[in-house]
Amino acid sequence: MTAVAAVSAAAVGAVALPASAADHHPGRHHRDAVYISSVRYDAPGRDDRSNRDLNREWVDVTNNSRRPVNLSGWTLADRDGHTYTFHHYRLAGRATVRVHTGYGHDSRSDVFQDRNRSVWDRSDTATLRNDHGRFVDDASWGRDHRGDRDHRDRDHRGDRDHRDRDHRGER
């Protein structure tokens, strides 16, 4: 009887393991709390270098954990070395912040690089690093796209907004 109970417990444990693994975002490691969730590198319409046009170019950074993450000192950079540094920014749990290229007033859900030229090229990589300079995540698109992770296969032009607008960061 003890042997039957042990085999039954092992079978239940084997069945429960894949179920818990299925709860995680497909293609993401369960420990990845902060990641690049969406990119719009080429704003729709005519490129006129206006602030409005520049702010239609953005990168979404998402925190999929329940706890807030202090992004102060974290950086978001392109392949050419254009770097944005988060200052005094706390991203709430289950929230997304949109990093716009142009000028604007930072809020819980939107921050601005305050640039007067486009950053993200048609073939580029956005790299997110923490305040110690350690790699956190990246997203690539265009001709040199070599990525195979799930978020890289999304529509990086940003025609579809993957962000739930009800989830806001805390500042």
C-alpha positions in Angstrom: 0.0 0.0 0.0 2.9 2.4 0.8 4.4 1.7 -2.6 1.1 2.5 -4.3 0.8 5.8 -2.4 4.4 6.7 -3.3 3.7 6.0 -7.0 0.5 7.9 -6.9 2.2 10.9 -5.2 5.0 10.8 -7.8 2.4 10.7 -10.6 0.5 13.7 -9.1 3.8 15.6 -8.7 4.7 14.9 -12.3 1.4 16.2 -13.5 1.4 19.3 -11.3 4.9 20.4 -12.5 3.9 21.1 -16.2 0.7 22.8 -15.1 2.7 25.3 -13.0 5.2 25.8 -15.8 2.3 26.7 -18.2 1.3 29.6 -15.9 4.4 31.5 -17.0 4.4 33.8 -20.0 5.3 31.7 -23.0 8.9 32.1 -24.0 9.9 34.0 -20.9 11.8 32.8 -17.9 9.8 32.9 -14.7 12.5 35.0 -13.1 12.4 37.8 -15.7 10.5 40.5 -13.9 11.3 43.5 -16.1 11.5 43.2 -19.9 11.0 45.1 -23.1 7.5 44.2 -24.1 6.9 46.3 -27.3 8.7 48.7 -29.6 7.6 51.2 -32.2 10.6 52.1 -34.2 8.9 53.7 -37.2 6.0 56.0 -36.4 3.2 55.8 -38.8 2.8 58.7 -41.3 5.3 61.1 -42.6 8.7 61.5 -40.9 8.9 65.3 -40.2 11.1 65.3 -37.1 8.4 67.1 -35.1 8.1 66.4 -31.4 4.8 64.7 -32.1 6.4 62.4 -34.6 9.3 61.6 -32.3 6.9 60.7 -29.5 5.2 58.2 -31.7 8.5 56.3 -31.5 8.8 54.4 -28.2 9.8 51.3 -26.3 7.6 49.7 -23.6 9.3 48.3 -20.5 7.1 46.0 -18.5 7.3 44.7 -14.9 5.4 41.4 -14.8 6.1 40.8 -11.1 3.7 41.8 -8.3 6.3 44.0 -6.6 7.4 47.5 -7.8 10.9 47.8 -9.2 13.1 50.8 -8.8 14.4 51.6 -12.3 16.5 54.6 -11.2 19.9 54.3 -12.9 18.7 51.7 -15.4 19.4 52.4 -19.1 17.8 51.8 -22.4 20.1 52.0 -25.4 20.2 51.4 -29.1 22.9 49.7 -31.2 24.5 53.1 -31.9 24.9 54.0 -28.2 22.1 56.5 -27.8 21.2 55.9 -24.1 18.3 56.9 -22.0 18.8 56.7 -18.2 15.8 56.4 -15.9 15.9 58.9 -13.0 13.8 58.6 -9.8 11.4 56.2 -11.4 9.6 53.3 -9.7 7.7 50.9 -12.0 4.7 49.4 -10.2 4.1 45.7 -10.2 2.2 44.4 -13.3 2.8 47.8 -15.0 4.4 49.2 -18.1 6.2 52.4 -18.8 6.4 53.8 -22.3 9.8 55.5 -23.1 9.2 58.1 -25.9 12.0 59.6 -28.0 10.9 63.2 -28.0 10.1 65.8 -25.4 7.4 65.7 -22.8 6.4 65.6 -19.1 7.2 62.4 -17.4 4.3 60.6 -15.7 3.8 57.1 -14.2 3.0 55.6 -17.6 5.2 57.7 -19.9 8.7 59.0 -19.8 10.6 61.1 -22.4 14.2 60.9 -23.7 14.0 64.7 -24.7 15.7 64.1 -28.1 15.2 66.0 -31.3 16.2 63.2 -33.6 14.9 59.6 -34.0 16.8 56.9 -32.1 15.4 53.6 -33.3 16.4 52.5 -36.8 14.6 50.1 -39.1 17.1 47.5 -38.1 18.2 47.9 -34.5 18.4 46.5 -31.0 17.0 48.0 -27.8 19.0 46.9 -24.8 17.8 47.3 -21.2 20.5 47.3 -18.4 20.0 47.6 -14.6 21.7 50.3 -12.4 24.8 48.1 -12.2 25.1 47.9 -16.0 24.1 44.3 -16.1 22.1 43.1 -19.1 18.4 42.7 -18.3 16.7 42.3 -21.7 16.9 43.2 -25.4 14.7 43.3 -28.4 15.9 43.3 -32.1 14.1 43.9 -35.3 14.9 44.5 -39.0 17.4 42.8 -41.3 19.9 41.9 -38.6 17.1 40.4 -36.4 18.5 37.3 -34.9 16.3 37.0 -31.8 14.2 34.0 -31.1 12.5 34.9 -27.8 8.8 35.4 -27.7 8.6 39.2 -27.2 10.9 39.7 -30.2 8.5 38.0 -32.5 5.7 40.5 -31.7 4.9 43.4 -33.9 7.7 45.8 -33.1 6.3 48.5 -35.2 3.8 48.9 -32.4 0.7 48.8 -34.6 -0.8 46.7 -31.8 -0.4 48.1 -28.2 0.4 45.2 -25.9 0.1 47.4 -22.8 -2.9 47.4 -20.5 -3.5 51.1 -20.0 -4.9 50.4 -16.5 -1.5 49.3 -15.2 0.5 52.4 -14.4 4.0 52.8 -12.9 4.6 54.6 -9.6 6.8 57.7 -9.5 
